Amino acid sequence: MAGKLIYSFTPQHHYKQEEEFLATHKSAEKRMRQNEKKRMRNASIKTHVKTRIKAVLNAVEEKNQEKSIAALHSATKVIDAAASKGVLHKNNAARKISRLTKKVNIPG
């Protein structure tokens, strides 16, 4: 199982060391391409979810109810979409939405 070591530069500015194993079958090569596409898609969707959650939390912190509700609606759509695509587990998505809704609905 000897492969060559690869150092890649990730978007988070961390060097990542991984060992590359060359596929010997066409199906394995295709699977590697598919996995890479899915990994990139999932990372993008997760980043989008985190951004929307931060927008809700910032609006709650500013005590702007209208902005909070609008941001919550937007975040809910993105989180539900991520769950439907399988990026987030449905219970994880429900928990995130529930906690955000609680924070928005607290009078203050």
DRENNU-313887 format. One record per atom (N, C-alpha, C, O): residue number from 1; x, y, z; atom name; chain. Coordinates in steps of 0.001 Angstrom, whole numbers, plus 500000, padded with zeros to 6 digits. Example, Ala and Ser with C-alpha at 12.3 -4.5 7.8 and 13.67 -1.06 7.14 Angstrom:
2
<1,<513190,494310,507800>,"N","A"> <1,<512300,495500,507800>,"CA","A"> <1,<513200,496700,507800>,"C","A"> <1,<514236,496681,508465>,"O","A"> <2,<512850,497750,507080>,"N","A"> <2,<513670,498940,507140>,"CA","A"> <2,<512900,500030,507870>,"C","A"> <2,<513409,501138,508039>,"O","A"> 
***
This chain:
108
<1,<500824,498798,500000>,"N","A"> <1,<500000,500000,500000>,"CA","A"> <1,<500859,501252,500000>,"C","A"> <1,<500569,502207,500720>,"O","A"> <2,<501867,501252,499231>,"N","A"> <2,<502729,502415,499193>,"CA","A"> <2,<502224,503370,498121>,"C","A"> <2,<502069,502998,496958>,"O","A"> <3,<501978,504579,498525>,"N","A"> <3,<501573,505619,497598>,"CA","A"> <3,<502504,506794,497781>,"C","A"> <3,<503361,506779,498665>,"O","A"> <4,<502347,507802,496964>,"N","A"> <4,<503208,508960,497143>,"CA","A"> <4,<502490,509983,498023>,"C","A"> <4,<501266,510106,497990>,"O","A"> <5,<503276,510706,498804>,"N","A"> <5,<502707,511707,499701>,"CA","A"> <5,<502416,512975,498924>,"C","A"> <5,<503210,513405,498087>,"O","A"> <6,<501269,513567,499213>,"N","A"> <6,<500865,514792,498540>,"CA","A"> <6,<500584,515844,499600>,"C","A"> <6,<499914,515564,500594>,"O","A"> <7,<501083,517033,499396>,"N","A"> <7,<500786,518145,500283>,"CA","A"> <7,<499895,519102,499518>,"C","A"> <7,<500282,519627,498474>,"O","A"> <8,<498706,519327,500039>,"N","A"> <8,<497798,520221,499332>,"CA","A"> <8,<497460,521405,500221>,"C","A"> <8,<497471,521294,501447>,"O","A"> <9,<497167,522510,499614>,"N","A"> <9,<496852,523748,500310>,"CA","A"> <9,<495346,523920,500289>,"C","A"> <9,<494757,524148,499233>,"O","A"> <10,<494719,523810,501455>,"N","A"> <10,<493265,523886,501533>,"CA","A"> <10,<492812,525338,501648>,"C","A"> <10,<493625,526206,501966>,"O","A"> <11,<491522,525627,501394>,"N","A"> <11,<491028,527002,501486>,"CA","A"> <11,<491187,527620,502878>,"C","A"> <11,<491221,528844,503007>,"O","A"> <12,<491282,526793,503910>,"N","A"> <12,<491429,527320,505265>,"CA","A"> <12,<492889,527636,505584>,"C","A"> <12,<493219,527910,506738>,"O","A"> <13,<493769,527603,504578>,"N","A"> <13,<495185,527943,504721>,"CA","A"> <13,<495924,526975,505643>,"C","A"> <13,<496775,527389,506430>,"O","A"> <14,<495605,525716,505547>,"N","A"> <14,<496307,524684,506284>,"CA","A"> <14,<496880,523703,505267>,"C","A"> <14,<496227,523345,504287>,"O","A"> <15,<498089,523289,505517>,"N","A"> <15,<498645,522263,504656>,"CA","A"> <15,<498109,520919,505121>,"C","A"> <15,<498047,520632,506316>,"O","A"> <16,<497733,520124,504172>,"N","A"> <16,<497143,518835,504473>,"CA","A"> <16,<498023,517775,503832>,"C","A"> <16,<498337,517850,502644>,"O","A"> <17,<498416,516796,504620>,"N","A"> <17,<499238,515719,504095>,"CA","A"> <17,<498347,514506,503882>,"C","A"> <17,<497631,514083,504790>,"O","A"> <18,<498394,513968,502713>,"N","A"> <18,<497606,512778,502438>,"CA","A"> <18,<498404,511869,501521>,"C","A"> <18,<499290,512309,500789>,"O","A"> <19,<498076,510632,501581>,"N","A"> <19,<498757,509665,500740>,"CA","A"> <19,<497848,509351,499563>,"C","A"> <19,<496669,509041,499735>,"O","A"> <20,<498407,509435,498377>,"N","A"> <20,<497607,509203,497180>,"CA","A"> <20,<497810,507767,496725>,"C","A"> <20,<498938,507310,496541>,"O","A"> <21,<496690,507059,496546>,"N","A"> <21,<496750,505711,496025>,"CA","A"> <21,<496154,505753,494631>,"C","A"> <21,<495009,506162,494444>,"O","A"> <22,<496918,505338,493686>,"N","A"> <22,<496449,505377,492311>,"CA","A"> <22,<495473,504235,492076>,"C","A"> <22,<495735,503083,492425>,"O","A"> <23,<494346,504583,491478>,"N","A"> <23,<493341,503577,491174>,"CA","A"> <23,<493820,502717,490014>,"C","A"> <23,<494460,503201,489081>,"O","A"> <24,<493501,501445,490092>,"N","A"> <24,<493935,500550,489033>,"CA","A"> <24,<492780,500126,488132>,"C","A"> <24,<493005,499535,487076>,"O","A"> <25,<491557,500420,488535>,"N","A"> <25,<490386,500063,487727>,"CA","A"> <25,<489661,501323,487289>,"C","A"> <25,<489706,502351,487965>,"O","A"> <26,<489003,501230,486164>,"N","A"> <26,<488249,502387,485665>,"CA","A"> <26,<487177,502802,486655>,"C","A"> <26,<486949,503992,486872>,"O","A"> <27,<486515,501814,487256>,"N","A"> <27,<485438,502118,488192>,"CA","A"> <27,<485972,502838,489431>,"C","A"> <27,<485304,503715,489979>,"O","A"> <28,<487172,502468,489869>,"N","A"> <28,<487781,503123,491025>,"CA","A"> <28,<488167,504554,490681>,"C","A"> <28,<488022,505453,491509>,"O","A"> <29,<488658,504771,489460>,"N","A"> <29,<489010,506126,489026>,"CA","A"> <29,<487769,507005,488973>,"C","A"> <29,<487799,508164,489386>,"O","A"> <30,<486683,506445,488461>,"N","A"> <30,<485428,507190,488380>,"CA","A"> <30,<484923,507519,489784>,"C","A"> <30,<484471,508635,490040>,"O","A"> <31,<485002,506548,490687>,"N","A"> <31,<484562,506763,492068>,"CA","A"> <31,<485372,507881,492715>,"C","A"> <31,<484817,508689,493461>,"O","A"> <32,<486670,507942,492444>,"N","A"> <32,<487517,509004,493002>,"CA","A"> <32,<487070,510374,492491>,"C","A"> <32,<487007,511341,493250>,"O","A"> <33,<486758,510440,491188>,"N","A"> <33,<486288,511715,490622>,"CA","A"> <33,<484966,512116,491252>,"C","A"> <33,<484772,513282,491595>,"O","A"> <34,<484055,511164,491409>,"N","A"> <34,<482744,511454,491996>,"CA","A"> <34,<482885,511925,493436>,"C","A"> <34,<482233,512885,493848>,"O","A"> <35,<483739,511245,494203>,"N","A"> <35,<483937,511610,495610>,"CA","A"> <35,<484488,513016,495744>,"C","A"> <35,<484092,513760,496642>,"O","A"> <36,<485400,513385,494855>,"N","A"> <36,<485982,514733,494914>,"CA","A"> <36,<484923,515786,494606>,"C","A"> <36,<484874,516826,495264>,"O","A"> <37,<484076,515527,493614>,"N","A"> <37,<482997,516465,493289>,"CA","A"> <37,<482037,516624,494464>,"C","A"> <37,<481630,517736,494801>,"O","A"> <38,<481682,515506,495080>,"N","A"> <38,<480762,515549,496218>,"CA","A"> <38,<481379,516283,497398>,"C","A"> <38,<480699,517046,498085>,"O","A"> <39,<482669,516052,497634>,"N","A"> <39,<483356,516718,498743>,"CA","A"> <39,<483344,518230,498558>,"C","A"> <39,<483093,518980,499500>,"O","A"> <40,<483620,518668,497328>,"N","A"> <40,<483631,520102,497045>,"CA","A"> <40,<482230,520698,497195>,"C","A"> <40,<482073,521781,497760>,"O","A"> <41,<481216,519997,496691>,"N","A"> <41,<479837,520464,496798>,"CA","A"> <41,<479414,520556,498263>,"C","A"> <41,<478835,521556,498688>,"O","A"> <42,<479708,519505,499031>,"N","A"> <42,<479321,519480,500438>,"CA","A"> <42,<480002,520596,501228>,"C","A"> <42,<479369,521222,502078>,"O","A"> <43,<481260,520846,500963>,"N","A"> <43,<481993,521910,501658>,"CA","A"> <43,<481363,523259,501358>,"C","A"> <43,<481218,524092,502253>,"O","A"> <44,<480991,523477,500113>,"N","A"> <44,<480369,524741,499716>,"CA","A"> <44,<479023,524936,500414>,"C","A"> <44,<478722,526022,500909>,"O","A"> <45,<478230,523887,500449>,"N","A"> <45,<476905,523979,501073>,"CA","A"> <45,<477037,524214,502573>,"C","A"> <45,<476302,525024,503139>,"O","A"> <46,<477966,523515,503221>,"N","A"> <46,<478167,523699,504670>,"CA","A"> <46,<478599,525128,504986>,"C","A"> <46,<478160,525708,505980>,"O","A"> <47,<479453,525690,504149>,"N","A"> <47,<479900,527069,504343>,"CA","A"> <47,<478722,528025,504220>,"C","A"> <47,<478589,528972,504995>,"O","A"> <48,<477874,527766,503238>,"N","A"> <48,<476690,528600,503023>,"CA","A"> <48,<475756,528538,504238>,"C","A"> <48,<475213,529559,504660>,"O","A"> <49,<475576,527354,504786>,"N","A"> <49,<474725,527178,505976>,"CA","A"> <49,<475301,527975,507147>,"C","A"> <49,<474570,528688,507834>,"O","A"> <50,<476601,527855,507370>,"N","A"> <50,<477235,528560,508485>,"CA","A"> <50,<477097,530076,508335>,"C","A"> <50,<476879,530784,509318>,"O","A"> <51,<477225,530568,507105>,"N","A"> <51,<477100,532006,506851>,"CA","A"> <51,<475697,532491,507195>,"C","A"> <51,<475531,533535,507826>,"O","A"> <52,<474694,531732,506781>,"N","A"> <52,<473305,532115,507065>,"CA","A"> <52,<473011,532064,508555>,"C","A"> <52,<472280,532911,509067>,"O","A"> <53,<473567,531087,509256>,"N","A"> <53,<473365,530991,510707>,"CA","A"> <53,<473984,532199,511398>,"C","A"> <53,<473384,532770,512310>,"O","A"> <54,<475188,532592,510966>,"N","A"> <54,<475840,533760,511551>,"CA","A"> <54,<475024,535024,511315>,"C","A"> <54,<474977,535901,512177>,"O","A"> <55,<474382,535124,510157>,"N","A"> <55,<473547,536298,509861>,"CA","A"> <55,<472377,536377,510843>,"C","A"> <55,<472024,537462,511306>,"O","A"> <56,<471780,535229,511160>,"N","A"> <56,<470671,535204,512123>,"CA","A"> <56,<471176,535622,513500>,"C","A"> <56,<470557,536456,514161>,"O","A"> <57,<472285,535055,513928>,"N","A"> <57,<472821,535369,515253>,"CA","A"> <57,<473219,536841,515373>,"C","A"> <57,<473031,537451,516426>,"O","A"> <58,<473765,537407,514308>,"N","A"> <58,<474117,538830,514331>,"CA","A"> <58,<472879,539699,514429>,"C","A"> <58,<472871,540694,515155>,"O","A"> <59,<471828,539329,513702>,"N","A"> <59,<470585,540096,513749>,"CA","A"> <59,<469949,540013,515133>,"C","A"> <59,<469398,540998,515625>,"O","A"> <60,<470023,538844,515761>,"N","A"> <60,<469472,538673,517118>,"CA","A"> <60,<470268,539533,518099>,"C","A"> <60,<469703,540159,518995>,"O","A"> <61,<471584,539551,517914>,"N","A"> <61,<472440,540330,518804>,"CA","A"> <61,<472161,541832,518681>,"C","A"> <61,<472268,542577,519656>,"O","A"> <62,<471801,542262,517464>,"N","A"> <62,<471462,543673,517245>,"CA","A"> <62,<470069,544013,517770>,"C","A"> <62,<469680,545180,517812>,"O","A"> <63,<469318,542978,518171>,"N","A"> <63,<467943,543124,518665>,"CA","A"> <63,<467030,543742,517604>,"C","A"> <63,<466143,544537,517915>,"O","A"> <64,<467261,543367,516372>,"N","A"> <64,<466439,543832,515259>,"CA","A"> <64,<465506,542677,514872>,"C","A"> <64,<465905,541749,514168>,"O","A"> <65,<464252,542754,515349>,"N","A"> <65,<463314,541643,515175>,"CA","A"> <65,<462997,541363,513704>,"C","A"> <65,<462973,540206,513284>,"O","A"> <66,<462757,542407,512930>,"N","A"> <66,<462419,542208,511513>,"CA","A"> <66,<463575,541556,510750>,"C","A"> <66,<463378,540629,509965>,"O","A"> <67,<464765,542057,510997>,"N","A"> <67,<465948,541511,510337>,"CA","A"> <67,<466191,540067,510779>,"C","A"> <67,<466596,539225,509978>,"O","A"> <68,<465939,539791,512060>,"N","A"> <68,<466118,538440,512593>,"CA","A"> <68,<465180,537452,511923>,"C","A"> <68,<465585,536351,511548>,"O","A"> <69,<463926,537852,511774>,"N","A"> <69,<462934,536963,511163>,"CA","A"> <69,<463263,536712,509698>,"C","A"> <69,<463131,535587,509216>,"O","A"> <70,<463686,537743,508993>,"N","A"> <70,<464048,537589,507587>,"CA","A"> <70,<465270,536664,507438>,"C","A"> <70,<465311,535801,506561>,"O","A"> <71,<466262,536869,508317>,"N","A"> <71,<467466,536035,508274>,"CA","A"> <71,<467139,534595,508653>,"C","A"> <71,<467706,533657,508091>,"O","A"> <72,<466231,534421,509599>,"N","A"> <72,<465822,533069,510007>,"CA","A"> <72,<465139,532350,508856>,"C","A"> <72,<465411,531175,508608>,"O","A"> <73,<464259,533041,508154>,"N","A"> <73,<463560,532450,507015>,"CA","A"> <73,<464575,531999,505955>,"C","A"> <73,<464479,530900,505409>,"O","A"> <74,<465533,532862,505685>,"N","A"> <74,<466566,532551,504697>,"CA","A"> <74,<467419,531354,505153>,"C","A"> <74,<467710,530457,504362>,"O","A"> <75,<467810,531351,506420>,"N","A"> <75,<468637,530275,506953>,"CA","A"> <75,<467877,528950,506948>,"C","A"> <75,<468454,527903,506656>,"O","A"> <76,<466594,528996,507270>,"N","A"> <76,<465782,527781,507289>,"CA","A"> <76,<465743,527124,505915>,"C","A"> <76,<465859,525904,505796>,"O","A"> <77,<465580,527942,504881>,"N","A"> <77,<465545,527407,503516>,"CA","A"> <77,<466864,526725,503166>,"C","A"> <77,<466875,525636,502592>,"O","A"> <78,<467972,527369,503512>,"N","A"> <78,<469286,526829,503176>,"CA","A"> <78,<469560,525539,503962>,"C","A"> <78,<470092,524574,503411>,"O","A"> <79,<469195,525528,505249>,"N","A"> <79,<469422,524345,506075>,"CA","A"> <79,<468570,523176,505582>,"C","A"> <79,<469051,522046,505502>,"O","A"> <80,<467308,523447,505253>,"N","A"> <80,<466438,522392,504729>,"CA","A"> <80,<466970,521838,503406>,"C","A"> <80,<466910,520633,503161>,"O","A"> <81,<467481,522713,502571>,"N","A"> <81,<468034,522267,501288>,"CA","A"> <81,<469253,521376,501517>,"C","A"> <81,<469429,520365,500836>,"O","A"> <82,<470086,521755,502473>,"N","A"> <82,<471274,520947,502778>,"CA","A"> <82,<470871,519571,503301>,"C","A"> <82,<471508,518568,502981>,"O","A"> <83,<469809,519530,504105>,"N","A"> <83,<469329,518248,504633>,"CA","A"> <83,<468745,517394,503518>,"C","A"> <83,<468948,516180,503499>,"O","A"> <84,<468025,518010,502594>,"N","A"> <84,<467408,517238,501517>,"CA","A"> <84,<468459,516682,500551>,"C","A"> <84,<468231,515657,499908>,"O","A"> <85,<469613,517361,500450>,"N","A"> <85,<470691,516883,499582>,"CA","A"> <85,<471585,515883,500293>,"C","A"> <85,<472482,515301,499682>,"O","A"> <86,<471342,515680,501593>,"N","A"> <86,<472133,514704,502332>,"CA","A"> <86,<473416,515259,502903>,"C","A"> <86,<474235,514501,503423>,"O","A"> <87,<473615,516556,502823>,"N","A"> <87,<474820,517163,503381>,"CA","A"> <87,<474720,517193,504904>,"C","A"> <87,<475703,516941,505601>,"O","A"> <88,<473535,517500,505413>,"N","A"> <88,<473253,517459,506846>,"CA","A"> <88,<472223,516362,507106>,"C","A"> <88,<471352,516109,506274>,"O","A"> <89,<472328,515723,508249>,"N","A"> <89,<471313,514752,508645>,"CA","A"> <89,<470038,515517,508988>,"C","A"> <89,<470106,516649,509467>,"O","A"> <90,<468887,514916,508750>,"N","A"> <90,<467621,515631,508954>,"CA","A"> <90,<467446,516061,510406>,"C","A"> <90,<466891,517129,510664>,"O","A"> <91,<467910,515249,511364>,"N","A"> <91,<467787,515637,512774>,"CA","A"> <91,<468734,516778,513115>,"C","A"> <91,<468404,517639,513930>,"O","A"> <92,<469898,516787,512500>,"N","A"> <92,<470854,517867,512707>,"CA","A"> <92,<470267,519177,512182>,"C","A"> <92,<470372,520219,512829>,"O","A"> <93,<469651,519111,511008>,"N","A"> <93,<469027,520300,510423>,"CA","A"> <93,<467883,520793,511301>,"C","A"> <93,<467749,521993,511539>,"O","A"> <94,<467061,519865,511782>,"N","A"> <94,<465927,520240,512640>,"CA","A"> <94,<466420,520893,513923>,"C","A"> <94,<465824,521859,514401>,"O","A"> <95,<467503,520370,514481>,"N","A"> <95,<468053,520931,515714>,"CA","A"> <95,<468577,522348,515483>,"C","A"> <95,<468353,523238,516303>,"O","A"> <96,<469272,522552,514366>,"N","A"> <96,<469789,523892,514053>,"CA","A"> <96,<468644,524893,513913>,"C","A"> <96,<468699,525991,514467>,"O","A"> <97,<467610,524508,513170>,"N","A"> <97,<466464,525397,512942>,"CA","A"> <97,<465763,525693,514253>,"C","A"> <97,<465386,526835,514517>,"O","A"> <98,<465587,524667,515075>,"N","A"> <98,<464907,524834,516355>,"CA","A"> <98,<465650,525815,517257>,"C","A"> <98,<465040,526695,517865>,"O","A"> <99,<466944,525660,517338>,"N","A"> <99,<467738,526538,518209>,"CA","A"> <99,<467744,527977,517700>,"C","A"> <99,<467680,528921,518487>,"O","A"> <100,<467819,528138,516386>,"N","A"> <100,<467777,529497,515830>,"CA","A"> <100,<466413,530136,516083>,"C","A"> <100,<466334,531310,516445>,"O","A"> <101,<465348,529372,515895>,"N","A"> <101,<463997,529896,516102>,"CA","A"> <101,<463798,530326,517539>,"C","A"> <101,<463185,531359,517808>,"O","A"> <102,<464325,529519,518475>,"N","A"> <102,<464242,529863,519889>,"CA","A"> <102,<464907,531208,520163>,"C","A"> <102,<464365,532048,520881>,"O","A"> <103,<466084,531396,519582>,"N","A"> <103,<466822,532646,519814>,"CA","A"> <103,<466107,533840,519223>,"C","A"> <103,<466117,534922,519810>,"O","A"> <104,<465495,533665,518084>,"N","A"> <104,<464777,534775,517445>,"CA","A"> <104,<463527,535128,518237>,"C","A"> <104,<463169,536302,518337>,"O","A"> <105,<462856,534124,518802>,"N","A"> <105,<461586,534357,519490>,"CA","A"> <105,<461721,534814,520931>,"C","A"> <105,<460720,535176,521550>,"O","A"> <106,<462913,534809,521480>,"N","A"> <106,<463094,535284,522857>,"CA","A"> <106,<462898,536795,522878>,"C","A"> <106,<463580,537521,522155>,"O","A"> <107,<461965,537271,523709>,"N","A"> <107,<461765,538739,523765>,"CA","A"> <107,<462961,539407,524412>,"C","A"> <107,<463530,538900,525379>,"O","A"> <108,<463332,540546,523866>,"N","A"> <108,<464471,541211,524458>,"CA","A"> <108,<464713,542453,523731>,"C","A"> <108,<465641,543191,524061>,"O","A"> 
***
